[in-house]
Amino acid sequence: MTQARLNLGAWGENQAVAYLQRQGRMIVARNFTTPVGEVDIIASSKKELIFIEVKTRRTNAYGTPAEAVGVRKQRQIIRTAQWYLTAHKSRLQPRFDVIGVMPDDEGGAHIEHLTAAFDLT
C-alpha cells in the first residue's frame, strides 16, 4: 500500500472519529487488532457497543466507500468483535456500522454513516 493511501485512510478514520464524537459517541478503541482481524473504531452509546469499519475513497468511481465492505470483511469484523467481547465483558448490545468518508470540495469530509449495516447472520 502506498504512503498516499495510508495517509488517506488515516485522515478518513480521524474524520470518522470526529463525526462520532459530535454525535455523542465515546471512542473505546481505535485499530483494535487480533489474530483474526482488525476493527477500525469501537465506540459506545448508552445501550450499544459499536464496531465500525471506515472506508475512505477519493471518488465513487469504483462504488461508494461503504460498498467496499463485502461479506468476507463483515465476517472478519464479526470474528474480531467476538474476540473483543471475550476479553472485555460488556452489557452493551453489539452493533456493526460502516462509515464511508470522501473529501469534499471545501477541504472537509462527506460522511455516510450506515448504522447496523450488517449483523451476525
C-alpha positions as CSV (number, residue, x, y, z in Angstrom):
1,M,0.0,0.0,0.0
2,T,1.4,3.4,-0.9
3,Q,2.0,6.1,1.7
4,A,-0.6,8.3,0.0
5,R,-3.3,5.6,0.5
6,L,-2.2,5.1,4.1
7,N,-2.4,8.8,4.7
8,L,-5.9,9.0,3.1
9,G,-7.1,6.1,5.3
10,A,-5.7,7.7,8.5
11,W,-7.4,11.0,7.5
12,G,-10.7,9.2,6.9
13,E,-10.5,7.5,10.3
14,N,-9.8,10.8,12.0
15,Q,-12.8,12.3,10.3
16,A,-15.0,9.4,11.4
17,V,-13.8,9.7,15.0
18,A,-14.6,13.5,15.0
19,Y,-18.0,12.8,13.5
20,L,-18.8,10.1,16.1
21,Q,-17.7,12.4,18.9
22,R,-20.0,15.1,17.6
23,Q,-22.8,12.5,17.7
24,G,-22.1,11.9,21.4
25,R,-20.3,8.6,21.0
26,M,-17.4,7.7,23.2
27,I,-14.5,6.2,21.4
28,V,-13.5,3.0,23.2
29,A,-10.7,1.8,20.9
30,R,-9.1,2.5,17.5
31,N,-7.5,0.0,15.2
32,F,-8.2,-2.9,17.6
33,T,-6.2,-5.8,16.2
34,T,-6.4,-9.5,17.0
35,P,-5.0,-12.6,15.3
36,V,-8.3,-12.9,13.4
37,G,-8.6,-9.3,12.2
38,E,-8.9,-5.7,12.9
39,V,-11.7,-3.2,13.6
40,D,-11.1,0.5,12.8
41,I,-13.1,2.0,15.6
42,I,-15.0,0.7,18.6
43,A,-17.4,3.3,20.1
44,S,-20.2,3.2,22.6
45,S,-23.6,4.8,23.2
46,K,-25.8,4.3,26.3
47,K,-27.1,1.0,25.0
48,E,-24.7,-0.2,22.3
49,L,-21.1,-1.2,21.7
50,I,-20.5,-0.2,18.1
51,F,-17.9,-1.9,15.9
52,I,-17.1,0.4,13.0
53,E,-15.4,-0.2,9.7
54,V,-14.2,3.0,8.0
55,K,-13.7,3.2,4.2
56,T,-12.2,6.3,2.7
57,R,-12.2,6.9,-1.1
58,R,-11.3,9.9,-3.2
59,T,-14.1,9.3,-5.7
60,N,-17.1,7.0,-6.3
61,A,-15.5,5.6,-9.5
62,Y,-15.5,2.1,-8.0
63,G,-18.6,2.5,-5.9
64,T,-19.2,4.2,-2.7
65,P,-16.8,3.6,0.2
66,A,-19.5,1.6,2.1
67,E,-20.0,-0.7,-0.8
68,A,-16.4,-1.9,-0.3
69,V,-17.3,-3.8,2.9
70,G,-18.3,-7.1,1.5
71,V,-19.3,-10.4,3.2
72,R,-15.8,-11.5,3.7
73,K,-14.8,-8.3,5.5
74,Q,-18.1,-8.4,7.5
75,R,-17.2,-11.9,8.8
76,Q,-13.7,-10.8,9.7
77,I,-15.1,-7.8,11.7
78,I,-17.6,-10.1,13.5
79,R,-14.8,-12.5,14.5
80,T,-12.8,-9.6,15.7
81,A,-15.7,-8.3,17.7
82,Q,-16.3,-11.7,19.3
83,W,-12.6,-11.7,20.3
84,Y,-13.0,-8.3,21.8
85,L,-16.2,-9.2,23.7
86,T,-14.5,-12.3,25.1
87,A,-11.7,-10.2,26.6
88,H,-13.9,-7.2,27.5
89,K,-17.2,-8.2,29.0
90,S,-19.9,-5.7,28.3
91,R,-23.6,-5.4,28.9
92,L,-24.0,-3.2,25.8
93,Q,-25.6,-4.7,22.7
94,P,-23.1,-5.1,19.9
95,R,-23.8,-3.3,16.6
96,F,-21.9,-3.2,13.3
97,D,-21.7,0.1,11.4
98,V,-19.9,1.2,8.3
99,I,-18.7,4.8,7.8
100,G,-17.8,5.9,4.3
101,V,-15.6,9.1,4.0
102,M,-14.8,11.1,1.0
103,P,-13.1,14.5,0.7
104,D,-15.4,17.3,-0.2
105,D,-14.7,20.4,-2.4
106,E,-14.1,22.6,0.6
107,G,-11.4,20.5,2.1
108,G,-13.7,18.8,4.6
109,A,-15.3,15.4,4.5
110,H,-18.5,14.0,3.2
111,I,-19.6,11.2,5.7
112,E,-22.0,8.4,5.0
113,H,-22.9,6.5,8.2
114,L,-24.7,3.2,7.8
115,T,-25.9,2.2,11.2
116,A,-26.5,-1.5,11.8
117,A,-25.0,-2.1,8.3
118,F,-24.8,-5.8,8.9
119,D,-25.4,-8.3,11.8
120,L,-24.3,-11.7,13.0
121,T,-26.3,-13.6,10.3
